[in-house]
Amino acid sequence: MKITKDTIVTLTFRAVDAKGKVLEDGKEPRAYLHGGYGNTLPGVEMALEGQEKGFNTTVKLLPSLAFGDRDESLVTSISKKDFPPGVKVGGQLEGHDEQGNRQIFTVIKIKGDTVLLDGNHPLAGEDITFTLNVIDVKAASAEEISHGHAHGAHGHHH
C-alpha cells in the first residue's frame, strides 16, 4: 500500500540539528495519520507521499518545512510580578497570542523585574535532518480519520 491521504504510517525517525546534535534517536516506532492533519512536519509528509513499507530516506528540511522560521514578534517580556512562582529559565508557560490562540512560551531570561519569553518553537529557524524508515502503511479507520490521528500501539491512546 502506498502512503497517501488517510493512511496510517508507522515509522522510525532519527532527527539531527545543523550542529549534529541528535534530537530524536529513532529507536521507538511512531504512527501518524498522513494527509495534512498536522501530525508530523510538512517536509516529512512530502518525503513520504507515495512511498511504501520498507522505504528509507534521509532528508534535510529547511525551517519552512520543519519548525518554521523564527518570528521575533513572538519574543515578549512581562513583569516579574505577573510571572508564576517556581518557573525558571528554560521553563515553559502557556499563554495566548494577539489573536487569542493558545501559545507556549519558553522563559529565556529573567533580569530584575522583567521576564523575557519566546513564543517560537525551540527549533524554529533550524535546518533539521531526518532519517526516515517506514515500517508499515495501512488504511486509516473511519474513527482515526474523524479524530484526526492514529490509534493503537504506536499512535494515540484514548
N, C-alpha and C positions, 0 to 999 in steps of 0.2 A: 504494500500500500504506500502511496506517495503522500508526503506531507503537504496538505492543503488546508484551507479553512475548515474548521470544525473537526480536526483530528487531534488526538492526544499524542504528544511526543514525549517519550521518556528518553532522557539523555544524561550524560555526564559532561561537565564542562570545567575546564581549568581557565581561570582568568588571571591575567598578569598586567600590572600597570606599566607605563612607559619607562619606569626606572627598574623594572624587572621584579618588583615586589609581587608575591603571589597573593591574590585577593580571595581566590577560591581554589581548593586543591583538586577538585574534580573526582573525588572518591565516592561521594554519595550520589546516586541517581536522583534525578528530579523529573517530574512530569508537569507539562503545562498544556493548556488548550491553545492551539495555534489558530491564528487568523485575525489578529488585530484586537485582541481582548485586553492587551496591556499586561499580560502575564510574563512576558520576557521583553528584552530590549528589541527595538525595531530592527537593528542590524543583525541580531541573531535570527529573527524570523526571516529576514531577507536571505540570509545564508542557507537556511534550511528549506525554504519553499521549494517544493517539487522533488525533494530528496526522499530516500527510503531508509529503512532499517539497515544498519551497518555503515552508513555514511559517516565519514570522518573528515574534518577540515579544521584549518586554523585561519581565523580572520582577525584583522586589526580594524577596530571600529573607531572612527573619529568621534568626538564628543556628540555631534548632532545625531548619531545613530546609537549612542550609548546612554550616558547620563546627562546629556545636554551641555550646552556652553554655560560658562559662568555668567551670572546676571548680577552685577554689582548693586542693582537696586534692591536685591534681596538681603543685603547686608544692612543691618539697622542697629540702633542702640536703644536701650531702655534704662531707666533709672534703677539703681540697685534696690530702692525701696519697693519697686513693682516686681521684683525678682523673687521667685520662690526660694525659701531657705534650703540648703543642702545640695543644690546643683552647683557643680564645679565646671571649670574649663574642660571642654570635651563632652560635657553632658548635653542632653537634648531636651527641648521643651516643645510642646505642641501649642501652636497659635493659629492665627488666620492672616491671610494676605489681604491686600487692599480690596479685593473683590469678595472677601468673606470665605474663601476656600481654605480648607484645613491645610496647614503648613507646618512642617517640622523645622525647627531652628536649632542649630548647634551653637553652644556657647564657645566663642573663640577667644574672648579676653574679658577680664574683669579688672577695671582700673578705677580706683577711688569709688565714686558713687555711680559709675557708668558700667553697664554690661553690654558688650558687643556681641551681636547674634548674626549668624549666617544662615539664610534660608535655602541656599544652594545644596544640592546633594553633595556629600563629601567627595565624590569622584567627578563632579561637574568640571568640564574643561579638560578632562584627561582622555588620552588615547588608551584604549583597553584592548588587549589581545586575548581572544578566546580560542581555546582548542575544544571543539565540539565532537562528541561521539554519540550517534543516535543508536539507542539500544532497542527501541520499539516504536511502532506507529500503529495506532488503531483509530477507528471511528469513535468520535465522542458520543456519549449518550445524550438524549434529549435533556436530561436533568443537568448534566455538565454544561451543555450549551446555555440553558436557561440561567444557571448560576454563574456562568462566565469563567469557570476554572475547572481544572482536572480534579477528579476524586480518586481515592484509592491509595495504594501502597506508597507511591512517590508523589502524590498530589495533595489536595486539601482534605482535611478530615473534619467532619461536622460533629 
